Amino acid sequence: MTDSTAAFWLLAAVIVAAVAALGAVNEKRRRRETFSRLQKAFGKIPDKKISAARREHLGGYLESHKRENQIDAITWNDLDMDQVFARIDSTHSGAGEEYLYFLLHSPETGKGEETVHEKTLRFLQDPQNESARIALELIQTDLGRMGTYSFFEGLSSLEKAETKETGKHVAALLLPFLSIGILLFNAQLGLILLLAVIVLNIAAYSQEKKKIQESLSCIRYLLRMRRAAEKILSLKTDLPGEDLAALSKICGSLSGFSRGSFWVTTGSGAGNPQDAILDYIRMIFHVDLIQFAKMVNEVRSHRKDVDALATFLGRIDTECAVASFRESLPLWCDPSFADGCEKPFFHAELLCHPLLSDPVPNDLATDRSLLLTGSNASGKSTFLKSCALSALLAQTIHTAAAKSYEAPHFAICSSMALRDSIAGGASYFMVEIRSLKRIRDAAGAGDLPVLALIDEVLRGTNTAERIAASTEILKDLAGRDTLVFAATHDRELTESLAETYENCHFEETWDGKDVTFSYRLHEGPATTRNAIRLLGAVGFDPEVTSRAEALAEDFEKTGHWHWEKDAGKTSAQLGEKV
């Protein structure tokens, strides 16, 4: 070897070593920065953004794990659960996002189907375990997402993938070698055959690769999940429970899945000569398609283990997010459940709405259905949502936004934020009565009491029929092992339901110019109103508001409107008479 050749190779070795060292330094700095970011983010409100395209696929795990007592789309919408999900979601992986989404749809029933582990949540909240928690979060960060789509959508596609034609890929593997063999005896014929085989194999490869692209992404994500699980096991953390032992068994049962995965997971052909060479080998010999078929069969034979792996990783990522959510709340508690009681009840001390940064807490202890009255904007709807969210979060993430919470496990159902269905041709009233009917159907359908939240029952029809129908519907619901919390502006209901419902109200203060609210819950029915005063507060003509106020006061005294006996008089004359 000449001196110049030796110098060239020495320089090349130095460059390679320098590049490797620089890469190691950059990776170490990246990990350090990520560690610091995760450390600072714990206990803070997440600033995570999820694209609209990804949101459409968050339900992948949920669709694959239907279970008893899951809340429906109406209740999810009524309780602003997309916002609640975003408020909790500091997960770092697609598995974590989808498990949290599933969890918030799936309140526990008290039958042993625990979906998060309280001991694990406490472990992750403990400042002494900060390093262990961040190490888990770093692993989840490396796992990431399977692009926009759900892993379980890919898994469904994988289970339907056709692998019975593996023989043609084996043929594609052997034919080039056969052509080369012929080439040794007949150069011209062998060369023609080899070129024809290469062209045909590449064309067939391109078509086949398009068919399995989604399934291939799923295989790659599953390999990443298995590596993430092995990293978690290597941490040797003191996570409570039997999860780690179960995870070790899962990794063992999926050990064959990783063999030969090199052909499926490496190579891009983009700027890397080695990867480009590997891509051509794949296209000509179909080695990755043969390996893909083997891996599909491995997944099919270990479907339960694959599901358990995704569930474990999703749950531990979700538990890290829930631990952070707890620390971010001004007030929270681990709920207490009392099933098998004679009557359903709801006991909460310093109950808050989890989306409010500065909430006004309220206490509620009742084993009777509740009728809420009060002025516009006084806090009725927010209070109803606070009650429902405490029950839902208590039964899903073991976290109630209150100082204390005790109740049985509920089936939770609401009818609050309804709209006309233009596409379905249904009026608001039809949408509303169908929504109420589904609550009626849920009452008594299962073995859990129902917690029903109803805001402005039957607001879509006239006063007389609304009060008559509302009275009978609410009486009927309250008699069916159902705890109903309903808000209304109809004071008549406080009298018609006095024997069945407990009356509470919210009130306001009027200083002659503006209305202020305390958002405090008070016993008994409301005795004030503010709708007409708010007209004046936003700038309506004082003559309009004063006449409206006079008409309302006269109706309350006499029980009827003047036009019922003075038909034909103008509104101005009626105002003068009043």
C-alpha positions in Angstrom: 0.0 0.0 0.0 1.5 3.4 -1.0 1.8 6.3 1.4 -0.9 8.2 -0.5 -3.3 5.3 -0.3 -2.7 4.9 3.4 -3.2 8.6 3.9 -6.5 8.4 2.0 -7.9 5.6 4.1 -6.7 7.3 7.3 -8.5 10.5 6.3 -11.6 8.5 5.4 -11.5 6.8 8.8 -11.1 10.1 10.6 -14.1 11.6 8.7 -16.3 8.6 9.5 -15.3 8.8 13.2 -15.9 12.5 13.3 -19.3 12.2 11.8 -20.2 9.4 14.2 -18.9 11.4 17.2 -20.9 14.5 16.0 -24.0 12.4 15.6 -23.6 11.0 19.1 -23.1 14.5 20.6 -26.2 15.8 18.7 -28.3 12.8 19.9 -27.1 13.3 23.5 -28.0 17.1 23.3 -31.4 16.2 21.8 -32.2 13.8 24.6 -31.1 16.3 27.2 -33.4 19.0 25.7 -36.3 16.6 25.5 -35.7 15.5 29.1 -35.8 19.2 30.2 -39.0 19.9 28.2 -40.8 16.9 29.7 -39.7 17.9 33.1 -41.1 21.4 32.7 -44.3 20.3 31.0 -45.4 18.0 33.9 -48.4 19.5 35.8 -49.0 22.1 33.1 -51.9 22.5 30.7 -50.9 20.7 27.5 -50.2 22.8 24.4 -50.3 19.8 22.1 -52.0 20.2 18.7 -53.6 17.3 16.8 -54.5 17.8 13.1 -58.0 17.5 11.9 -57.0 14.5 9.8 -55.5 12.7 12.8 -58.7 13.5 14.9 -60.7 11.5 12.4 -58.7 8.4 13.4 -58.5 8.7 17.1 -61.3 6.2 17.6 -59.4 3.3 16.2 -58.8 1.6 19.6 -62.3 2.5 20.7 -63.9 0.9 17.7 -61.9 -2.3 18.3 -62.9 -2.4 22.0 -66.6 -2.0 22.3 -67.8 -2.5 25.9 -70.8 -2.0 28.2 -71.6 1.4 29.4 -69.7 3.5 26.9 -71.1 7.0 26.5 -72.8 8.0 23.3 -72.0 10.8 20.8 -74.8 13.1 22.2 -73.3 12.9 25.7 -69.8 13.3 24.4 -70.8 16.5 22.6 -73.0 17.8 25.5 -70.1 17.6 27.9 -67.5 19.2 25.5 -65.5 16.1 25.7 -63.2 17.1 22.7 -62.1 20.0 24.9 -61.7 17.8 27.9 -59.7 15.3 25.9 -57.4 18.1 24.8 -57.1 19.4 28.4 -55.8 15.9 29.5 -53.9 14.8 26.5 -50.2 15.2 27.0 -49.6 11.7 25.6 -46.6 11.2 23.3 -47.6 8.2 21.2 -50.4 7.2 18.9 -51.1 4.3 21.2 -51.5 6.7 24.1 -53.8 9.1 22.2 -56.1 6.3 21.2 -56.2 4.7 24.6 -57.1 8.0 26.3 -59.8 8.6 23.7 -61.2 5.1 24.4 -60.9 5.6 28.2 -62.9 8.8 28.2 -65.7 7.0 26.3 -65.6 4.0 28.7 -66.6 4.6 32.3 -66.0 1.6 34.6 -69.0 -0.3 35.9 -67.4 -1.6 39.1 -67.1 -5.1 37.7 -63.4 -5.3 37.8 -62.6 -3.8 34.4 -60.0 -1.4 35.7 -58.7 0.7 32.8 -56.0 2.7 34.7 -54.2 1.7 37.8 -54.3 4.0 40.8 -51.1 2.7 42.3 -49.3 3.5 39.0 -50.8 7.0 38.9 -49.5 7.6 42.4 -46.1 6.3 41.5 -45.9 8.6 38.4 -47.1 11.6 40.5 -44.4 11.0 43.2 -41.6 13.6 42.7 -39.1 10.9 43.8 -40.0 8.9 40.7 -39.5 11.8 38.3 -36.6 10.3 36.4 -38.5 7.0 35.9 -41.5 8.8 34.6 -39.5 10.9 32.2 -37.7 7.8 31.0 -41.1 6.2 30.2 -42.2 9.4 28.4 -39.0 9.4 26.3 -39.7 5.9 25.2 -43.2 6.9 24.2 -41.9 10.0 22.4 -39.6 7.7 20.3 -42.6 5.4 19.6 -44.6 8.3 18.2 -47.6 7.7 15.9 -48.3 5.5 12.9 -48.8 8.6 10.7 -52.4 9.9 10.6 -54.0 6.5 10.7 -54.8 4.3 13.7 -52.7 1.2 14.4 -56.0 -0.7 14.9 -57.2 0.4 11.5 -54.0 -0.9 10.1 -54.3 -4.1 12.1 -57.8 -4.7 10.7 -56.3 -4.2 7.2 -53.5 -6.6 8.1 -55.9 -9.3 9.2 -57.6 -9.1 5.8 -54.4 -9.1 3.8 -54.0 -11.9 1.4 -50.8 -13.9 2.0 -51.9 -17.1 0.2 -49.9 -16.0 -2.9 -46.5 -16.0 -1.2 -45.5 -18.7 -3.8 -45.3 -16.1 -6.6 -42.8 -14.0 -4.4 -40.8 -17.1 -3.8 -40.7 -17.7 -7.5 -39.6 -14.0 -8.0 -36.8 -14.8 -5.6 -35.6 -17.9 -7.4 -36.0 -16.8 -11.0 -33.1 -14.4 -11.1 -30.8 -17.1 -9.8 -32.2 -19.5 -12.4 -31.5 -17.0 -15.1 -28.0 -16.6 -13.9 -27.5 -20.3 -14.0 -28.7 -20.4 -17.6 -26.3 -17.5 -18.3 -23.4 -19.7 -17.4 -24.3 -22.2 -20.2 -25.9 -19.8 -22.7 -24.9 -16.2 -22.3 -27.3 -14.7 -24.8 -30.4 -16.6 -23.6 -29.5 -16.2 -19.9 -29.0 -12.5 -20.3 -32.3 -12.0 -22.0 -34.1 -14.1 -19.4 -32.3 -12.2 -16.5 -33.3 -8.8 -17.9 -36.9 -10.0 -18.5 -37.2 -11.4 -15.0 -35.8 -8.2 -13.5 -38.3 -6.0 -15.4 -41.2 -8.3 -14.5 -40.2 -8.6 -10.9 -39.9 -4.8 -10.5 -43.3 -4.2 -12.1 -45.0 -6.9 -10.0 -43.2 -5.5 -6.9 -44.5 -2.0 -7.4 -48.1 -3.2 -7.8 -48.0 -5.4 -4.8 -46.3 -2.8 -2.6 -49.2 -0.4 -3.2 -51.7 -3.0 -2.0 -50.0 -3.6 1.3 -48.7 -0.1 2.1 -51.1 0.5 5.0 -50.5 -3.0 6.4 -46.8 -2.5 6.0 -47.0 0.7 8.1 -48.8 -1.3 10.7 -46.1 -4.0 10.8 -43.4 -1.3 11.2 -45.3 0.3 14.0 -45.8 -3.0 15.7 -42.0 -3.5 15.6 -41.6 -0.1 17.1 -44.0 -1.0 19.9 -42.1 -4.2 20.6 -38.8 -2.3 20.8 -40.5 0.3 23.1 -41.7 -2.5 25.4 -38.2 -4.0 25.6 -36.8 -0.5 26.5 -39.4 -0.2 29.3 -38.4 -3.6 30.6 -34.8 -2.6 30.5 -35.5 0.4 32.7 -36.1 -2.0 35.7 -38.5 0.6 37.2 -40.6 -0.2 40.3 -43.9 0.2 38.6 -46.6 -1.3 40.8 -48.8 -4.2 39.8 -48.2 -7.1 37.5 -48.0 -5.1 34.2 -44.2 -5.6 33.8 -44.4 -9.4 34.3 -47.2 -9.5 31.7 -45.3 -7.3 29.3 -42.2 -9.6 29.6 -44.4 -12.6 28.6 -45.9 -10.6 25.6 -42.4 -9.7 24.3 -41.4 -13.3 24.6 -44.4 -14.6 22.7 -43.7 -12.1 19.9 -40.0 -12.8 19.7 -40.4 -14.7 16.4 -42.1 -11.6 14.9 -38.9 -9.6 14.8 -36.8 -12.3 13.0 -35.9 -11.1 9.6 -37.7 -7.7 10.1 -34.6 -6.0 8.8 -35.9 -6.4 5.2 -39.2 -4.8 6.0 -38.0 -1.9 8.2 -34.8 -0.6 6.6 -34.0 1.1 3.3 -35.3 4.3 1.8 -33.1 4.9 -1.2 -33.1 8.6 -0.4 -29.5 9.9 -0.4 -28.1 6.7 1.1 -26.2 4.4 -1.3 -26.5 1.4 1.0 -30.3 1.9 1.3 -30.6 2.4 -2.5 -28.9 -0.9 -3.0 -31.2 -2.6 -0.5 -34.2 -1.2 -2.3 -33.1 -2.7 -5.6 -32.6 -6.1 -3.9 -36.1 -5.9 -2.6 -37.6 -5.0 -5.9 -35.8 -7.7 -7.8 -36.0 -10.5 -5.3 -39.2 -9.6 -3.3 -37.5 -10.6 0.0 -39.4 -8.0 2.0 -42.8 -9.2 0.6 -41.9 -12.8 1.6 -40.9 -11.6 5.0 -44.1 -9.5 5.2 -46.2 -12.6 4.6 -44.4 -14.4 7.4 -44.9 -11.5 9.8 -48.6 -11.2 8.9 -49.1 -14.9 9.8 -47.2 -14.3 13.1 -49.5 -11.4 14.0 -52.6 -13.5 13.2 -51.4 -16.3 15.4 -50.6 -13.9 18.3 -53.5 -11.5 17.9 -54.3 -11.3 21.7 -50.6 -10.6 22.5 -50.5 -7.8 19.9 -53.7 -6.3 21.4 -52.2 -6.6 24.9 -49.0 -4.9 23.8 -50.8 -1.9 22.3 -53.0 -1.7 25.4 -50.1 -1.7 27.8 -48.2 1.0 25.9 -51.4 3.1 25.5 -52.3 2.8 29.1 -48.8 3.7 30.5 -48.7 6.7 28.2 -52.2 7.7 29.3 -51.3 7.2 33.0 -48.4 9.7 32.6 -50.8 12.2 31.0 -53.4 11.6 33.8 -50.7 12.1 36.5 -49.8 15.4 34.9 -53.5 16.4 34.6 -54.0 15.8 38.3 -51.1 18.0 39.1 -52.5 20.8 36.9 -55.9 21.0 38.6 -56.6 23.5 41.4 -58.4 20.7 43.2 -58.8 16.9 42.6 -59.6 13.7 44.5 -59.5 10.0 44.1 -63.2 9.1 44.0 -65.0 6.7 46.3 -67.7 4.3 45.0 -70.6 2.8 46.9 -72.5 0.3 44.7 -75.5 -1.7 45.7 -77.1 1.2 47.6 -80.9 1.3 47.9 -81.1 4.7 46.2 -78.6 6.3 43.8 -76.8 9.3 45.4 -74.3 12.0 44.5 -72.0 13.5 47.2 -69.3 16.0 46.1 -67.5 18.6 48.2 -66.0 21.7 46.4 -67.1 20.4 43.0 -65.5 22.3 40.0 -65.6 22.2 36.3 -62.2 20.9 35.1 -62.0 23.2 32.0 -62.2 26.4 34.1 -58.9 28.0 35.3 -60.6 29.8 38.2 -63.7 27.8 39.0 -66.3 28.6 41.8 -66.6 25.3 43.7 -70.0 24.1 45.0 -71.1 21.3 47.4 -73.8 18.8 46.5 -75.1 15.9 48.6 -78.3 14.4 47.5 -80.1 11.1 46.9 -83.0 12.8 45.2 -83.3 14.1 41.6 -82.4 17.8 41.3 -84.3 20.6 39.6 -82.1 23.7 38.9 -83.6 27.1 38.3 -82.0 30.5 38.0 -81.4 33.4 35.7 -79.7 33.3 32.3 -75.9 32.9 32.5 -76.1 32.2 36.2 -74.2 28.9 36.0 -76.9 26.2 35.7 -75.4 24.5 32.6 -71.9 24.7 33.9 -73.0 23.1 37.1 -74.7 20.3 35.3 -71.6 19.6 33.3 -69.4 19.8 36.4 -71.6 17.0 38.0 -71.5 14.9 34.8 -67.8 15.3 34.3 -66.9 14.5 37.8 -68.9 11.2 37.5 -67.3 10.4 34.1 -63.7 11.3 35.0 -64.1 9.4 38.3 -65.2 6.3 36.5 -62.5 6.6 33.7 -59.3 8.2 35.0 -60.0 7.9 38.7 -59.9 11.7 39.1 -62.8 14.0 40.1 -62.4 17.8 40.1 -63.5 18.1 43.7 -62.2 17.9 47.2 -64.2 14.7 47.7 -66.5 12.6 45.5 -68.7 9.6 46.4 -71.4 7.9 44.4 -72.3 4.6 42.9 -71.0 3.7 39.4 -73.4 5.3 37.0 -74.5 4.9 33.4 -74.1 8.5 32.2 -76.5 10.1 29.7 -77.3 13.7 28.8 -79.6 15.9 26.7 -78.2 19.4 26.7 -76.7 20.9 23.6 -79.1 19.7 20.9 -79.6 21.2 17.4 -82.1 20.9 14.6 -81.2 18.1 12.1 -81.3 19.8 8.7 -79.9 16.8 6.9 -82.3 14.5 8.7 -85.2 16.8 8.3 -86.0 16.8 12.0 -87.1 19.8 14.0 -85.5 20.8 17.3 -88.4 19.4 19.1 -88.2 16.0 17.4 -84.4 15.9 18.1 -85.1 16.7 21.7 -87.8 14.1 22.4 -85.7 11.4 20.7 -82.8 12.4 22.9 -85.0 12.2 26.0 -86.4 8.8 24.8 -82.9 7.3 24.7 -82.4 8.4 28.4 -85.7 6.7 29.2 -84.6 3.6 27.4 -81.3 3.6 29.3 -83.1 3.8 32.6 -83.6 0.2 33.8 -81.9 -1.3 30.7 -78.8 -2.3 32.7 -77.9 -3.0 36.3 -76.4 0.4 36.9 -78.3 3.5 38.1 -78.5 6.3 35.4 -77.1 9.8 36.0 -79.2 11.9 33.6 -78.3 15.5 32.8 -81.1 17.6 31.1 -80.8 21.2 30.2 -84.1 23.1 29.5 -86.3 20.1 29.0 -88.6 20.4 26.0 -87.6 24.0 25.2 -88.7 23.4 21.6 -92.5 23.6 22.1 -95.2 25.9 23.6 -95.5 26.7 27.3 -98.6 24.7 28.2 -97.5 21.5 26.6 -93.9 21.9 27.7 -94.8 22.2 31.4 -97.3 19.3 31.2 -95.0 17.0 29.3 -91.9 18.0 31.2 -93.6 17.3 34.5 -94.6 13.7 33.5 -91.3 12.9 31.8 -89.2 14.0 34.7 -91.4 12.2 37.2 -91.2 9.1 35.1 -87.4 9.2 34.9 -86.9 9.9 38.6 -88.9 6.7 39.4 -86.6 4.4 37.4 -83.4 4.1 39.5 -82.3 7.3 37.8 -80.8 10.4 39.4 -81.9 13.3 37.2 -80.2 16.7 37.3 -82.4 19.1 35.2 -82.2 22.8 34.6 -85.2 24.9 33.6 -86.6 28.4 33.4 -90.1 27.2 34.0 -90.9 28.0 37.6 -94.1 26.0 37.4 -92.0 22.8 37.4 -90.6 23.7 40.9 -94.2 23.2 42.1 -95.3 20.3 40.0 -92.2 18.3 40.8 -91.8 19.4 44.5 -92.5 16.0 45.9 -90.1 14.2 43.5 -87.3 16.7 42.9 -85.1 18.7 45.3 -85.1 22.4 44.3 -81.9 24.4 44.0 -81.0 27.6 42.2 -78.4 30.1 41.1 -78.9 33.8 41.5 -77.5 37.1 40.5 -77.1 40.7 41.8 -78.5 43.7 39.9 -77.0 47.1 40.7 -79.3 49.1 38.5 -76.8 49.0 35.6 -75.4 45.6 35.3 -75.9 42.0 36.5 -73.2 40.1 38.4 -73.2 36.4 39.3 -71.9 34.5 42.3 -72.2 31.0 40.6 -73.0 29.7 44.1 -75.7 27.0 44.5 -78.5 27.8 46.8 -81.4 25.7 48.2 -85.0 26.2 47.0 -86.3 27.6 43.7 -85.2 30.8 42.1 -87.1 33.9 42.9 -85.4 36.4 40.6 -85.1 36.8 36.8 -82.7 38.8 34.6 -83.6 38.2 31.0 -85.3 41.6 30.5 -82.6 43.4 32.5 -80.0 41.9 30.2 -81.8 43.6 27.3 -81.2 46.9 28.9 -77.6 46.0 29.8 -76.8 45.4 26.1 -78.4 48.7 24.9 -82.1 48.0 24.1 -84.4 51.1 24.4 -85.5 51.6 28.0 -89.1 51.9 26.9 -89.0 48.4 25.4 -87.4 46.9 28.6 -89.8 48.8 31.0 -92.9 47.6 29.1 -91.6 44.1 29.0 -90.9 44.1 32.7 -94.4 45.5 33.4 -96.0 42.7 31.3 -94.0 40.0 33.1 -94.8 41.3 36.6 -98.5 41.5 35.8 -98.5 38.0 34.4 -96.9 36.7 37.6 -99.6 38.4 39.7 -102.6 37.5 37.6 -101.6 34.2 36.0 -102.6 35.4 32.5 -101.6 37.8 29.8 -103.7 40.9 29.1 -104.1 40.0 25.4 -105.9 36.9 26.5 -108.9 39.1 27.4 -108.0 42.3 25.6 -107.6 41.0 22.0 -107.2 43.7 19.4 -105.3 46.2 21.5 -101.8 47.3 20.5 -98.7 46.4 22.5 -98.3 50.1 23.4 -101.8 50.2 24.8 -101.2 47.0 26.7 -98.0 48.5 28.2 -99.9 51.7 29.2 -102.6 49.6 30.8 -100.1 47.6 32.8 
